[in-house]
């Protein structure tokens, strides 16, 4: 039987957009006890503006907020499931 417990690789660890998002999720819970979608989107957009090299999700959210309008789009909100409590 394989031992699936792995140790993290030696430092330095790479910073990714997932790292940035995880930090902002923790900040959301620390600030309000839950994730507020609008505030979280603004946090991610701020990360993207500060470092546009972040990819995928940060770029999508940052681009949406930069474009203005009703963000995220209503059809996206309608398709989401509530966060677990």
C-alpha positions in Angstrom: 0.0 0.0 0.0 1.3 3.4 -1.0 1.9 6.1 1.6 0.0 9.1 0.3 1.4 11.5 2.9 3.7 13.8 1.2 5.9 16.5 2.6 5.8 19.9 0.8 8.8 20.6 -1.4 11.7 22.5 -0.1 11.4 26.3 -0.3 11.2 28.6 -2.1 7.6 28.0 -3.0 6.1 29.6 -6.1 3.4 32.3 -5.8 0.4 31.7 -8.1 -3.0 33.2 -8.6 -4.3 30.4 -6.4 -2.1 31.6 -3.6 -3.5 35.2 -4.0 -7.0 33.9 -4.0 -6.4 31.8 -0.9 -5.1 34.8 0.9 -8.1 36.8 0.0 -10.5 34.0 1.1 -8.8 33.9 4.5 -9.0 37.8 4.7 -12.7 37.6 3.9 -13.4 35.1 6.7 -11.2 37.1 9.1 -13.0 40.4 8.2 -16.6 39.2 8.0 -16.9 35.6 9.1 -18.0 34.6 5.6 -17.2 35.4 1.9 -19.0 38.4 0.6 -19.0 37.9 -3.2 -18.8 41.6 -4.1 -16.1 42.4 -1.6 -14.2 39.3 -2.6 -14.3 40.2 -6.3 -12.9 43.6 -5.4 -10.1 42.1 -3.4 -9.2 39.8 -6.3 -9.4 42.7 -8.8 -7.1 44.7 -6.5 -4.6 41.8 -6.6 -4.8 41.7 -10.3 -4.3 45.5 -10.7 -1.2 45.3 -8.3 0.2 42.3 -10.3 -1.4 41.7 -13.7 0.9 38.7 -14.2 -1.6 36.7 -12.1 -3.5 34.4 -14.4 -6.9 32.9 -15.1 -9.4 33.7 -12.3 -7.7 36.8 -11.1 -7.5 38.1 -14.7 -11.2 37.2 -15.3 -12.5 39.0 -12.2 -10.1 41.9 -12.6 -11.1 42.3 -16.3 -14.8 42.2 -15.3 -14.4 44.9 -12.7 -12.3 47.0 -15.0 -15.0 46.9 -17.6 -17.6 48.2 -15.2 -21.3 47.5 -15.2 -23.2 44.9 -13.3 -20.5 42.5 -12.1 -20.5 39.6 -11.9 -23.1 39.1 -14.6 -26.6 38.3 -13.4 -26.6 34.9 -15.2 -23.5 33.9 -13.3 -25.1 34.8 -10.0 -28.2 32.9 -11.0 -26.2 29.8 -11.7 -24.2 29.8 -8.4 -25.0 27.7 -5.4 -24.9 29.2 -1.9 -21.7 28.9 0.0 -21.8 26.3 2.8 -22.4 27.7 6.2 
